[in-house]
C-alpha cells in the first residue's frame, strides 16, 4: 500500500510532517520536524516505485536504494546536506536529510533578472568553487557517486552564504561491472542534461555528465538565460549563444571554460571537476582551443582577451627595451 503523508503525519515514529516542499515523478520531498531532537528540521525524500515493474525488478530497486542510502549516510562535506536516516513504510522508501534553509539559485537568477542586471562573475565563481569541491568529493568516493541533476534549483544558499547541493533524488553509484536498476536514477532536468544521460543506460555516464550540467548551470547564472536543450544543440551545434554575447561583463576565460564543459561529446569536456575549476579560475595548466562557437581541450594556446593581449605586448616591449639598453651600456 502506498502512503501519502500530510501535515501532522508522523513517519517512522519520529518525523512529523510539516509541509510538502517538492514533488516529482519519482516521489515527493517533505519538511518535517524530528520529534526526538526538539527544534531540528529535516527534509524527507519519499521514493515511489512504478507498480508496473516486475516483482524481481522492484526487489532489485529497493535493495539498490538501501545500498545507495547507506553510502549517502556516510558522506560528510560542508556543501552537502547530511543524510541521517533511511527507512521503508509499506511499498515506499524514505531518505532523511538535513533541511537547508535559504533560497535556491533559481531564485537568485529571478531576482537579478527582475532588477535588470546580471549576477556578478565574482559571486558566481565563489559559488562554483564550492559546488566544484562538493562534486569532486562525490566523484572521488569508492564507488564514484554521480549527482545527475545539477541545476540552479538544486543549489541553495544558506543565510551564511554557504552553497548546498541538495536533492540526491537522481544520484547514481558507479560500481565497476555492476548493472543495477534503481528508482533513484533518472534523466535529470532537460535543459541541463547531457546527451549521454538520455536513454536510461547508466554505462554511458560518468563524472563528465555532472560537469556538463555544472557548466549549463553556470551559463544560466551568468546570463539569466537557460541553456538550449541538448537535443536542439545536437541538431544545430551553432545554435547556442555564447555567454559574452548575452552578458559582455563575463571574462573570456570564464566563457571559454563554460563552453568547454558544455561540449556535446563527453571526450571534449574537462576530464574532471578539478580541471574545470582550474580553467574557470585561471589556474589551468592546460589550454582551450576554439571550434566555431565552442571550445575543446587542446595543446594550442589559449585565446586571450583584448586586455590580456595588450598587457602581454606591453610586457614584451618593456623586456625588449631593457635588453637593448643593457647591450648599449656594455658597448
PETAPE-V619043 format. One record per pair of residues at least 6 apart in sequence whose ideal C-beta (glycine too) atoms are under 7 Angstrom apart, sorted by the first residue. I is the first residue (numbers start at 0). J is the second residue. If there is no record, write none. Layout:
I & J
I & J
This chain:
0 & 89
0 & 90
1 & 47
1 & 89
1 & 90
1 & 91
2 & 88
2 & 89
2 & 91
4 & 10
4 & 16
4 & 29
5 & 16
6 & 16
6 & 17
6 & 18
7 & 15
7 & 16
8 & 16
9 & 15
10 & 16
10 & 43
10 & 88
10 & 93
11 & 86
13 & 33
13 & 34
13 & 35
14 & 31
14 & 33
14 & 41
14 & 43
14 & 95
15 & 31
15 & 32
15 & 34
16 & 29
16 & 31
17 & 30
17 & 31
17 & 32
18 & 30
19 & 27
19 & 29
20 & 28
20 & 29
20 & 30
20 & 42
21 & 27
21 & 28
23 & 168
25 & 46
25 & 47
25 & 168
25 & 182
25 & 185
26 & 44
26 & 45
26 & 46
26 & 47
27 & 45
28 & 42
28 & 43
28 & 44
29 & 43
29 & 45
30 & 40
30 & 42
30 & 98
31 & 41
31 & 43
32 & 40
33 & 39
33 & 41
40 & 98
41 & 83
41 & 95
41 & 96
41 & 97
41 & 98
42 & 96
42 & 98
43 & 93
43 & 95
44 & 93
44 & 94
44 & 96
44 & 168
45 & 91
45 & 93
46 & 64
46 & 91
46 & 92
46 & 94
46 & 182
46 & 183
47 & 91
48 & 57
48 & 60
48 & 90
48 & 182
52 & 60
56 & 180
59 & 179
59 & 180
60 & 180
60 & 181
60 & 182
61 & 92
63 & 179
63 & 180
63 & 181
64 & 92
64 & 181
64 & 182
64 & 183
67 & 170
67 & 172
67 & 181
67 & 183
68 & 82
68 & 85
68 & 94
70 & 144
70 & 172
71 & 82
71 & 167
71 & 170
72 & 82
72 & 85
74 & 82
76 & 133
76 & 136
77 & 161
78 & 129
78 & 132
78 & 133
78 & 161
78 & 162
78 & 163
78 & 164
79 & 133
79 & 163
79 & 164
80 & 96
80 & 97
80 & 99
80 & 163
80 & 165
81 & 96
81 & 97
82 & 94
82 & 95
82 & 96
83 & 95
83 & 96
83 & 97
84 & 95
85 & 93
85 & 94
85 & 95
86 & 93
94 & 167
99 & 155
99 & 157
99 & 163
99 & 165
100 & 157
100 & 158
101 & 155
101 & 156
101 & 157
101 & 158
102 & 155
102 & 156
103 & 151
103 & 152
103 & 154
103 & 155
104 & 151
104 & 154
104 & 156
104 & 220
105 & 151
105 & 152
107 & 118
107 & 156
108 & 151
108 & 219
108 & 220
108 & 223
111 & 117
111 & 118
111 & 223
112 & 223
117 & 221
117 & 223
117 & 246
117 & 248
118 & 220
118 & 221
120 & 221
120 & 248
120 & 249
120 & 250
120 & 253
123 & 217
123 & 220
123 & 221
124 & 279
124 & 280
126 & 162
127 & 217
127 & 276
127 & 279
128 & 276
129 & 162
130 & 154
130 & 162
130 & 164
130 & 213
131 & 272
131 & 275
131 & 276
133 & 164
134 & 146
134 & 209
134 & 213
134 & 272
135 & 272
135 & 273
137 & 144
137 & 146
138 & 144
138 & 206
138 & 271
138 & 272
142 & 172
142 & 173
142 & 174
143 & 173
143 & 206
144 & 170
144 & 172
145 & 170
145 & 171
145 & 173
145 & 204
145 & 206
145 & 208
145 & 209
146 & 164
146 & 170
146 & 209
147 & 169
147 & 170
147 & 171
147 & 185
147 & 187
147 & 196
147 & 208
147 & 209
148 & 166
148 & 168
148 & 169
148 & 187
148 & 188
149 & 191
149 & 209
149 & 212
149 & 213
149 & 216
150 & 188
150 & 191
150 & 212
150 & 216
151 & 216
151 & 219
151 & 220
153 & 164
153 & 165
153 & 166
154 & 162
154 & 164
155 & 163
155 & 165
156 & 162
157 & 163
168 & 183
169 & 183
169 & 184
169 & 185
169 & 187
170 & 183
171 & 184
171 & 201
173 & 205
184 & 201
186 & 192
186 & 196
186 & 197
187 & 196
187 & 212
189 & 228
190 & 215
190 & 225
190 & 226
190 & 228
191 & 212
191 & 215
191 & 216
192 & 212
192 & 229
193 & 208
193 & 211
193 & 212
193 & 229
194 & 229
194 & 233
194 & 263
195 & 203
195 & 204
195 & 208
195 & 265
196 & 204
196 & 208
206 & 271
206 & 272
207 & 265
207 & 268
210 & 260
210 & 268
210 & 269
210 & 272
210 & 275
211 & 260
211 & 261
211 & 268
213 & 260
214 & 257
214 & 260
214 & 261
215 & 226
215 & 261
217 & 257
218 & 226
218 & 242
218 & 257
218 & 261
219 & 225
219 & 226
221 & 242
221 & 246
221 & 249
222 & 242
222 & 245
222 & 246
224 & 245
226 & 239
226 & 261
227 & 238
227 & 239
229 & 263
231 & 238
232 & 238
232 & 239
232 & 263
233 & 263
236 & 263
237 & 291
237 & 292
239 & 292
241 & 254
241 & 258
241 & 292
242 & 249
242 & 254
242 & 257
243 & 249
243 & 254
250 & 304
251 & 302
251 & 304
252 & 281
253 & 279
255 & 287
255 & 294
256 & 275
256 & 278
256 & 279
258 & 293
258 & 294
259 & 268
259 & 269
259 & 278
259 & 287
259 & 294
259 & 295
259 & 296
260 & 268
260 & 269
260 & 275
262 & 268
262 & 293
262 & 295
267 & 295
269 & 275
269 & 278
274 & 283
274 & 285
277 & 283
278 & 287
285 & 296
286 & 297
286 & 298
286 & 299
286 & 300
286 & 301
287 & 294
287 & 296
287 & 297
287 & 301
288 & 294
288 & 295
288 & 297
288 & 299
289 & 302
303 & 311
